[in-house]
Amino acid sequence: MPSAGLGSAAAGCVSGPMIPLDPVPKPIDALPLRGRAQDMALIDRAGALDYAGLEALTGAVAGWLAGLQLAPGSRVASWLPKTRLACVLPMAAPRAGLIHVPINPVLKRAQVAHILADSGAALLVTQDARRSALEPGDVPAACRTATEDEVGEGSDVMPPSAADPGALAAILYTSGSTGRPKGVMLSHANLWLGAISVAHYLKLTPADRVLGVLPLSFDYGQNQLFSTWAAGAAVAPLDYLTARDVIKAVDRFDVTTLAGVPPLWVQLLEADWPAETARRLKRLTNSGGALTPAMVRGLRERFPAADLYPMYGLTEAFRSTYLAPELVDAHPQAIGRAIPFAEVMAVRRDGSRAAPEEPGELVHAGPLVAQGYWRDAERTAQRFRPAPAWSRHGGMAVWSGDTVIEGADGLLRFVGRDDEMIKSAGNRISPTEIEEAVLAGGEAAEAVALGVPDARLGQAIMVVVRANGEAAGAEARLRDRLRRDLPSFMQPSRYVWRDAMPRNANGKLDRAALKAEMTS
C-alpha cells in the first residue's frame, strides 16, 4: 500500500514551509534544536519558553540525571501532571543515556506500583503529594524518588547526545486484553520519525500553536510535543477539568491545533463556543476511536476554519493511518491511508494479501514499529512477527489483531477488534485488570468485564457479576471501594448481578455469550 500523499497545504491551514520528510532518524533529544532560538516553544502558566530556553532546560535536567550516576539504560519513571519538567523529561532522560517511563497522572497507587516494579525503575520523579499517596512496598527498594523541586538545580548543562537512533529511549505502558499493563519499547528512531511524519502530514509550521490536552504518557499525547517541536511551533500543555477550560485556553493561547478523542469532541460540541474563538482553530486531529458522521458534521459546523484529520494508531507502531481532510466528508468512516514511513497491509489468515473489499488483519511494517514489550518475550512473539513475504519494507511487523478492509480507492476501513480490549474515552482498558479489581474485595465470586456501546464514551464498562454470598448492599460496597482503587476512566458504569454465570465446553466463563447477550 502506498504511503499517504505529500501534497500542498490544505486550504485554511496556517501558511508556512512544511517540514521536510527526512527519513534519517536522529536522537530524540535533538528536537529542541530544530526551532529558531528566539521562537516560542512552550507556553504554560509560568509564561513562555523559547527554543533556547527549552534546550537549556533539557540540558540542565539531563545534567542533573547524569549526576545521579545511574547505570546506562536505567529506567527513569515520571508521575507528574503537565509541568515543564514533565514536558522535557522525554528528551532529557535519553540525553543522559537513560530510558524514560511516563506514568499517567490519573493512575492510582496500585497501577503505579506495578509499572515501577515491572520496568525496574531506578528513579521516580514525582510531587510530594503523589509520593505521600504511595504505601510501603509500592516503590521498589532499588528505586530512588525525587520531587520536581529537586531536579536540575545547580546542574551542568548536557549538550545533545550522539545516541544510536536504534537505542531504547522510552517505555510506554498500555493495557493488554489480558493481564496488567505492558511496556512498549520505543527507540530514538521510533520517536523521531513519528514526530517528523506527523508534523509533515499535519502540515505544521512555526506559526502554529498546539494545545496539548492529552496525557503525556500516551503515545498520541507525547507525540504532540515532539511533532510540534519538530516543526518549530509552540505547544501549550493543559490539564483540564471541563470543556470550558479548553475553550478558554484556545482563546488565551491563540491555539491553531487541537488533538482529541471522541468523548472530548462530544463535550466540546455540547459547550458554548464564542464564534471568534472557534474560528481560531485551523486543525483538529482525532484518534482513540472513530468519529461518527454526526460528530463530523458537528465539528464542521462548529469549527468552520479547521481541517479535520481522523487517525488510527497502535502504541506498538505509534500511528498507522490518517484520512486527509479533503476526503473526510465523502468517506467519514474510513481510517485512511498509511502515514509517511509506515507500510500498512490487509492480510489474510494464510499470510497472503487480502483483495480489495476483502477483510484482512491490519499489519504495520516499517521504522515506526516498536521494539516489542519490555521483558515479555511471550507477548512480544504474539504481536511482533515478520512481515509478509510480499511486504515492501519487510522486517518485523506489528500484527494488530484488528480487521480492516482496503477499498478499491485505496482507503482502509475499520471492521472490528479481534481481542477483548475495552476502548472507553480514548483509553484502551484491560478487562482482566477490571475483573481483578472487582474480585479483590470479596464482594463478588466471579466477574466478567465488557465494553458496551455508549454514545459519549465509545464504550462503557459493564461488569457481569456473581455475588459472593448475600448480594444486598454488595454493589454499593464495591463501587465505594473501586472509587479508591481505580482511576475514573476505569470505573464500571453498570453492574449486572447473576445467580449463575454461563460457561463454555471447557468450563470457562463464556465471555462471548455474555457479550452477545449484553450488546444485543
C-alpha positions as CSV (number, residue, x, y, z in Angstrom):
1,M,0.0,0.0,0.0
2,P,1.5,3.4,-0.9
3,S,2.3,6.0,1.7
4,A,0.0,8.9,2.2
5,G,0.2,11.7,-0.4
6,L,2.6,14.6,0.2
7,G,0.6,17.4,-1.4
8,S,0.5,21.1,-0.7
9,A,-1.1,22.5,2.4
10,A,-4.8,22.3,2.6
11,A,-6.9,25.4,2.5
12,G,-7.4,27.0,5.8
13,C,-4.2,25.8,7.5
14,V,-1.6,28.2,8.7
15,S,0.7,29.1,5.9
16,G,4.4,28.5,6.0
17,P,7.0,25.9,4.9
18,M,6.2,22.3,5.6
19,I,8.8,20.3,7.5
20,P,10.9,18.1,5.1
21,L,10.1,14.5,5.1
22,D,13.6,13.4,6.1
23,P,13.8,9.6,6.7
24,V,17.1,9.8,8.5
25,P,16.5,9.3,12.3
26,K,18.3,11.3,15.0
27,P,18.4,11.1,18.8
28,I,15.1,12.4,20.1
29,D,16.8,14.8,22.4
30,A,18.0,16.8,19.3
31,L,14.4,18.1,18.8
32,P,14.7,21.4,20.7
33,L,17.5,22.5,18.3
34,R,15.1,22.4,15.3
35,G,13.4,25.6,16.2
36,R,15.0,29.0,16.0
37,A,16.4,30.0,19.4
38,Q,14.1,33.1,19.7
39,D,10.9,31.4,18.7
40,M,8.4,30.3,21.3
41,A,8.4,26.6,22.1
42,L,6.4,26.1,25.2
43,I,3.6,28.2,26.8
44,D,2.3,27.5,30.3
45,R,1.2,29.2,33.5
46,A,4.8,30.2,34.1
47,G,4.9,32.1,30.8
48,A,6.6,31.4,27.5
49,L,9.8,29.4,26.9
50,D,11.7,29.9,23.7
51,Y,13.7,27.3,21.9
52,A,16.9,28.5,23.5
53,G,15.3,28.1,26.9
54,L,13.8,24.7,26.0
55,E,17.3,23.5,25.0
56,A,18.8,24.9,28.2
57,L,16.2,23.3,30.4
58,T,16.5,19.9,28.6
59,G,20.3,20.1,29.1
60,A,20.1,21.0,32.7
61,V,17.6,18.2,33.6
62,A,19.8,15.8,31.6
63,G,22.9,17.0,33.6
64,W,21.1,16.5,36.9
65,L,20.2,13.0,35.9
66,A,23.7,12.2,34.8
67,G,24.9,13.5,38.2
68,L,23.0,10.7,39.9
69,Q,25.4,8.2,38.2
70,L,22.7,5.7,37.4
71,A,23.7,2.8,35.2
72,P,23.4,3.5,31.4
73,G,19.9,2.3,30.3
74,S,18.4,2.7,33.7
75,R,14.7,3.5,33.7
76,V,13.5,6.9,35.0
77,A,9.8,7.0,35.7
78,S,7.8,10.2,35.9
79,W,4.4,10.5,37.6
80,L,3.5,14.1,37.0
81,P,0.9,16.5,35.6
82,K,1.8,18.5,32.6
83,T,4.5,20.6,34.2
84,R,7.6,21.9,32.3
85,L,9.6,19.1,33.8
86,A,7.1,16.5,32.5
87,C,7.4,18.0,29.1
88,V,11.3,17.9,28.9
89,L,11.9,14.6,30.7
90,P,11.1,12.6,27.5
91,M,14.2,14.2,25.9
92,A,16.3,14.8,29.0
93,A,16.4,11.2,30.2
94,P,17.5,9.8,26.8
95,R,20.1,12.6,26.6
96,A,21.6,11.3,29.8
97,G,21.6,7.7,28.5
98,L,18.6,6.7,30.4
99,I,15.1,5.4,29.4
100,H,12.0,7.4,30.2
101,V,8.9,5.7,31.6
102,P,6.0,8.2,31.8
103,I,3.1,7.2,34.1
104,N,-0.4,8.5,33.6
105,P,-1.0,11.0,36.4
106,V,-4.6,9.8,36.9
107,L,-3.4,6.2,37.8
108,K,-3.8,5.2,41.4
109,R,-1.0,3.7,43.6
110,A,-1.6,0.1,42.6
111,Q,-1.1,0.8,38.9
112,V,1.9,3.0,39.7
113,A,3.5,0.3,41.8
114,H,3.0,-2.3,39.0
115,I,4.7,0.0,36.5
116,L,7.6,0.8,38.8
117,A,8.2,-2.9,39.6
118,D,7.7,-4.1,36.0
119,S,10.0,-1.5,34.5
120,G,12.7,-2.0,37.2
121,A,12.7,1.8,37.6
122,A,15.8,3.2,39.3
123,L,14.3,6.6,39.8
124,L,10.7,8.0,40.2
125,V,10.3,11.7,39.6
126,T,7.0,13.0,41.1
127,Q,5.5,15.5,43.5
128,D,5.3,15.5,47.3
129,A,1.5,14.9,47.4
130,R,1.8,12.0,44.9
131,R,4.8,10.4,46.7
132,S,2.9,10.6,50.1
133,A,0.0,8.7,48.5
134,L,2.2,5.7,47.9
135,E,2.3,3.0,50.5
136,P,5.3,1.0,51.8
137,G,6.3,-1.5,49.1
138,D,4.9,0.5,46.2
139,V,8.3,1.8,45.3
140,P,10.9,-0.9,44.8
141,A,13.8,-0.9,47.2
142,A,16.3,-0.1,44.4
143,C,14.2,2.8,43.2
144,R,15.1,6.3,44.4
145,T,12.5,9.1,44.5
146,A,12.8,12.8,43.7
147,T,10.4,15.7,43.6
148,E,10.2,18.3,40.9
149,D,11.9,20.9,43.2
150,E,15.0,18.7,43.5
151,V,15.5,18.3,39.8
152,G,18.0,20.3,37.8
153,E,19.3,22.6,40.5
154,G,22.9,23.6,40.0
155,S,23.5,21.0,37.3
156,D,25.9,21.2,34.4
157,V,24.1,21.5,31.1
158,M,24.5,18.5,28.9
159,P,24.7,19.1,25.1
160,P,22.7,17.0,22.7
161,S,23.6,13.3,22.7
162,A,25.1,11.3,19.9
163,A,22.9,8.3,20.8
164,D,22.4,5.4,18.4
165,P,18.9,6.1,16.9
166,G,18.2,2.4,17.4
167,A,18.8,2.6,21.1
168,L,15.9,2.4,23.5
169,A,14.6,5.8,24.6
170,A,11.2,5.2,26.3
171,I,8.8,2.6,27.6
172,L,5.1,3.5,27.3
173,Y,2.7,1.3,29.3
174,T,-0.5,0.3,27.6
175,S,-3.2,-2.2,28.7
176,G,-3.4,-5.6,27.1
177,S,-6.5,-7.7,26.6
178,T,-5.3,-9.9,29.4
179,G,-3.3,-9.1,32.5
180,R,-1.7,-5.9,33.7
181,P,-0.4,-3.1,31.5
182,K,2.6,-4.0,29.3
183,G,5.5,-1.7,28.4
184,V,6.0,-0.9,24.7
185,M,9.7,-0.3,24.0
186,L,10.4,2.7,21.7
187,S,13.7,3.7,20.2
188,H,15.0,7.2,19.4
189,A,14.2,6.4,15.8
190,N,10.6,5.4,16.6
191,L,10.1,8.7,18.4
192,W,12.0,10.9,15.9
193,L,10.4,9.5,12.7
194,G,7.0,9.6,14.3
195,A,7.5,13.3,15.1
196,I,8.7,14.1,11.5
197,S,5.8,12.0,10.0
198,V,3.1,13.7,11.9
199,A,4.5,17.2,11.6
200,H,4.7,16.7,7.8
201,Y,1.2,15.3,7.1
202,L,-0.5,17.7,9.5
203,K,1.4,20.5,7.7
204,L,2.5,22.1,11.0
205,T,4.6,25.3,10.6
206,P,6.4,27.6,13.1
207,A,3.3,29.8,13.2
208,D,1.2,27.1,14.8
209,R,0.3,26.8,18.4
210,V,-0.8,23.3,19.6
211,L,-2.9,22.8,22.7
212,G,-1.7,19.6,24.5
213,V,-4.8,18.3,26.3
214,L,-3.9,14.6,26.1
215,P,-1.8,12.7,28.7
216,L,1.9,12.7,28.0
217,S,2.0,9.1,29.0
218,F,0.1,8.2,25.8
219,D,1.9,8.0,22.5
220,Y,-0.6,10.3,21.0
221,G,-0.1,12.9,23.7
222,Q,3.7,12.6,23.8
223,N,3.9,13.0,20.0
224,Q,2.1,16.3,20.3
225,L,5.2,17.7,22.0
226,F,7.7,16.0,19.5
227,S,5.8,16.9,16.3
228,T,5.3,20.5,17.5
229,W,8.9,21.0,18.2
230,A,10.0,19.2,15.0
231,A,8.1,21.8,13.1
232,G,9.5,24.7,15.2
233,A,6.0,25.5,16.5
234,A,4.8,26.1,20.1
235,V,2.8,23.8,22.4
236,A,0.6,24.8,25.3
237,P,0.2,21.8,27.7
238,L,-3.1,21.8,29.6
239,D,-4.5,19.8,32.4
240,Y,-8.2,20.5,32.1
241,L,-11.3,19.6,34.1
242,T,-14.1,20.9,31.9
243,A,-14.7,21.7,28.2
244,R,-14.8,25.4,29.3
245,D,-11.1,25.1,30.4
246,V,-10.3,24.0,26.8
247,I,-12.3,26.9,25.3
248,K,-10.5,29.4,27.5
249,A,-7.1,28.0,26.6
250,V,-7.8,28.1,22.9
251,D,-8.6,31.8,23.3
252,R,-5.8,32.7,25.7
253,F,-3.0,31.0,23.7
254,D,-4.4,31.7,20.2
255,V,-4.4,27.9,19.5
256,T,-4.5,26.7,15.9
257,T,-4.3,22.9,16.5
258,L,-6.2,20.7,18.9
259,A,-6.0,16.9,19.2
260,G,-8.6,14.9,20.9
261,V,-10.5,11.6,21.3
262,P,-14.3,11.2,20.6
263,P,-15.5,11.8,24.1
264,L,-13.7,15.1,24.3
265,W,-15.3,16.2,21.0
266,V,-18.7,15.3,22.4
267,Q,-18.0,17.6,25.4
268,L,-16.7,20.4,23.2
269,L,-19.6,20.2,20.8
270,E,-22.1,20.5,23.7
271,A,-20.2,23.5,25.1
272,D,-20.8,27.2,24.2
273,W,-18.1,28.5,21.9
274,P,-17.7,32.2,21.1
275,A,-17.6,32.2,17.3
276,E,-14.3,34.1,17.2
277,T,-12.7,31.6,19.5
278,A,-13.9,28.6,17.4
279,R,-12.5,30.2,14.2
280,R,-9.0,30.3,15.8
281,L,-8.8,26.5,15.3
282,K,-7.3,25.6,11.9
283,R,-6.6,21.9,12.5
284,L,-8.4,19.2,14.5
285,T,-6.9,15.7,14.9
286,N,-8.7,12.6,16.2
287,S,-7.5,9.2,17.4
288,G,-8.5,6.7,20.1
289,G,-11.8,5.8,18.5
290,A,-13.8,6.6,15.4
291,L,-15.7,9.8,14.7
292,T,-19.3,9.2,13.8
293,P,-20.8,11.0,10.8
294,A,-22.8,13.1,13.3
295,M,-19.6,14.2,15.0
296,V,-18.0,15.1,11.7
297,R,-21.0,17.3,10.8
298,G,-20.9,18.9,14.2
299,L,-17.2,19.6,14.1
300,R,-17.5,21.1,10.5
301,E,-20.3,23.4,11.7
302,R,-18.7,24.5,15.0
303,F,-15.1,24.9,13.6
304,P,-15.6,26.1,10.0
305,A,-11.9,27.2,9.6
306,A,-10.5,23.8,10.8
307,D,-9.2,20.9,8.7
308,L,-10.2,17.6,10.3
309,Y,-7.7,14.7,10.5
310,P,-9.1,11.3,11.6
311,M,-6.3,8.9,12.5
312,Y,-5.8,5.3,13.5
313,G,-2.9,4.2,15.7
314,L,-1.3,1.4,17.7
315,T,1.1,2.1,20.5
316,E,3.2,-0.8,19.2
317,A,3.7,1.2,15.9
318,F,2.7,4.7,17.1
319,R,0.5,5.7,14.2
320,S,-0.6,3.7,11.2
321,T,-3.1,5.7,9.1
322,Y,-4.7,9.1,8.6
323,L,-7.6,10.4,6.5
324,A,-6.7,13.5,4.5
325,P,-9.1,16.4,5.3
326,E,-10.4,16.7,1.8
327,L,-11.7,13.0,2.0
328,V,-13.4,13.2,5.3
329,D,-16.9,14.3,4.1
330,A,-17.1,11.7,1.4
331,H,-15.6,8.9,3.5
332,P,-16.3,9.7,7.2
333,Q,-16.0,6.1,8.3
334,A,-12.6,5.4,6.6
335,I,-9.3,5.3,8.6
336,G,-7.4,6.5,5.5
337,R,-4.0,5.5,4.1
338,A,-0.6,4.9,5.6
339,I,1.2,7.8,7.2
340,P,4.7,8.6,6.0
341,F,7.3,6.0,7.0
342,A,4.5,3.3,7.5
343,E,3.6,0.4,5.4
344,V,0.1,-0.8,6.3
345,M,-1.4,-4.0,4.8
346,A,-4.6,-6.0,5.0
347,V,-3.5,-9.7,5.3
348,R,-5.5,-12.9,5.0
349,R,-5.1,-15.6,7.7
350,D,-2.8,-17.6,5.3
351,G,-0.4,-14.6,5.1
352,S,-1.4,-13.5,1.6
353,R,-2.6,-10.1,0.7
354,A,-6.3,-9.5,1.0
355,A,-8.1,-8.5,-2.2
356,P,-9.8,-5.1,-2.4
357,E,-13.0,-5.1,-0.4
358,E,-11.9,-8.3,1.4
359,P,-11.5,-8.3,5.2
360,G,-7.9,-8.9,6.5
361,E,-5.8,-8.3,9.6
362,L,-4.1,-4.9,9.7
363,V,-0.4,-5.4,9.7
364,H,2.0,-2.5,10.1
365,A,5.7,-2.6,8.9
366,G,8.4,0.0,8.7
367,P,10.6,2.1,11.0
368,L,7.8,3.2,13.3
369,V,7.4,-0.4,14.6
370,A,8.4,-0.6,18.3
371,Q,11.0,-3.0,19.7
372,G,8.5,-5.2,21.5
373,Y,7.2,-5.4,25.0
374,W,9.5,-4.9,27.9
375,R,10.7,-8.1,29.5
376,D,7.8,-10.0,27.9
377,A,9.1,-12.3,25.2
378,E,5.9,-14.3,25.0
379,R,3.6,-11.4,24.3
380,T,6.2,-9.9,22.0
381,A,6.2,-13.0,19.9
382,Q,2.4,-12.9,19.6
383,R,2.2,-9.4,18.4
384,F,5.6,-8.7,16.7
385,R,6.2,-11.1,13.9
386,P,8.0,-11.0,10.5
387,A,6.2,-9.0,7.8
388,P,4.5,-11.0,5.0
389,A,7.0,-12.1,2.3
390,W,5.4,-9.7,-0.2
391,S,5.8,-6.7,2.1
392,R,7.8,-3.8,0.5
393,H,9.5,-3.0,3.7
394,G,9.9,-6.4,5.3
395,G,11.5,-6.9,8.7
396,M,9.5,-7.1,11.9
397,A,5.8,-6.0,11.7
398,V,3.0,-5.4,14.2
399,W,0.1,-7.8,13.6
400,S,-2.6,-5.7,15.2
401,G,-5.4,-8.2,15.6
402,D,-7.8,-5.6,14.1
403,T,-9.8,-6.4,11.0
404,V,-9.8,-3.9,8.1
405,I,-10.9,-3.7,4.5
406,E,-8.9,-1.9,1.9
407,G,-11.3,-0.4,-0.7
408,A,-10.7,-0.1,-4.4
409,D,-10.0,3.5,-3.7
410,G,-7.0,2.6,-1.5
411,L,-8.7,3.7,1.7
412,L,-8.8,1.4,4.7
413,R,-11.9,0.9,6.7
414,F,-12.0,-0.5,10.2
415,V,-14.2,-3.6,10.7
416,G,-13.6,-4.6,14.3
417,R,-11.2,-5.7,17.0
418,D,-10.3,-9.4,17.4
419,D,-9.3,-9.0,21.0
420,E,-11.4,-8.1,24.0
421,M,-10.0,-4.7,24.8
422,I,-12.4,-2.1,26.1
423,K,-12.0,1.3,24.4
424,S,-13.6,3.9,26.6
425,A,-13.0,7.7,26.3
426,G,-9.9,7.1,24.2
427,N,-8.4,4.7,26.7
428,R,-7.5,1.0,26.0
429,I,-8.6,-0.8,29.1
430,S,-7.8,-4.4,30.0
431,P,-11.0,-6.3,31.1
432,T,-8.8,-8.6,33.2
433,E,-7.5,-5.7,35.2
434,I,-11.1,-4.6,35.9
435,E,-12.1,-8.1,36.9
436,E,-9.1,-8.5,39.2
437,A,-10.0,-5.2,40.9
438,V,-13.7,-6.2,41.2
439,L,-12.8,-9.6,42.8
440,A,-10.1,-8.3,45.1
441,G,-12.5,-7.1,47.9
442,G,-14.6,-10.3,48.2
443,E,-17.9,-8.8,47.2
444,A,-18.1,-10.9,44.1
445,A,-17.2,-14.5,43.4
446,E,-17.0,-14.2,39.6
447,A,-16.9,-11.2,37.2
448,V,-16.6,-10.5,33.5
449,A,-15.9,-7.0,32.3
450,L,-17.3,-6.0,28.9
451,G,-17.3,-2.9,26.7
452,V,-20.8,-2.0,25.6
453,P,-21.7,0.8,23.1
454,D,-22.0,4.2,24.5
455,A,-22.7,7.4,22.6
456,R,-20.4,9.6,24.7
457,L,-17.6,7.2,25.6
458,G,-17.4,4.9,22.6
459,Q,-17.7,2.0,25.0
460,A,-18.9,2.0,28.6
461,I,-17.6,-0.6,31.1
462,M,-20.2,-3.2,32.2
463,V,-19.4,-5.9,34.7
464,V,-21.5,-9.1,34.9
465,V,-21.1,-10.4,38.5
466,R,-22.0,-13.4,40.6
467,A,-22.2,-12.3,44.3
468,N,-20.1,-13.9,46.9
469,G,-22.8,-14.7,49.4
470,E,-25.5,-12.1,50.1
471,A,-25.9,-9.7,47.2
472,A,-27.8,-7.0,49.2
473,G,-25.5,-4.0,49.6
474,A,-22.6,-5.6,47.7
475,E,-22.8,-3.2,44.8
476,A,-22.6,-0.1,47.0
477,R,-19.6,-1.5,48.8
478,L,-18.0,-2.5,45.5
479,R,-18.5,0.9,43.9
480,D,-17.1,2.7,47.0
481,R,-14.0,0.5,47.0
482,L,-13.3,0.8,43.3
483,R,-13.5,4.6,43.6
484,R,-10.5,4.4,45.8
485,D,-8.6,1.7,43.9
486,L,-9.2,2.6,40.2
487,P,-8.8,5.8,38.2
488,S,-12.0,7.4,36.9
489,F,-11.7,6.1,33.3
490,M,-11.7,2.5,34.6
491,Q,-14.8,2.8,36.8
492,P,-17.6,0.4,35.6
493,S,-20.8,2.3,34.8
494,R,-23.1,-0.7,35.3
495,Y,-23.2,-4.0,37.1
496,V,-25.4,-6.9,36.2
497,W,-25.8,-9.4,39.1
498,R,-26.4,-13.1,38.3
499,D,-27.0,-16.1,40.4
500,A,-25.0,-18.2,37.9
501,M,-22.6,-17.4,35.1
502,P,-22.6,-19.1,31.7
503,R,-19.7,-21.4,30.9
504,N,-18.4,-22.9,27.7
505,A,-17.4,-26.5,26.9
506,N,-14.1,-26.1,28.6
507,G,-15.7,-24.9,31.9
508,K,-14.5,-21.4,31.4
509,L,-16.7,-18.3,31.7
510,D,-18.4,-17.8,28.4
511,R,-17.4,-14.2,27.6
512,A,-18.7,-14.4,24.0
513,A,-22.2,-15.5,25.1
514,L,-22.3,-12.7,27.8
515,K,-21.1,-10.1,25.3
516,A,-23.7,-11.2,22.7
517,E,-26.5,-11.1,25.3
518,M,-25.5,-7.7,26.8
519,T,-25.0,-6.0,23.4
520,S,-28.0,-7.4,21.5
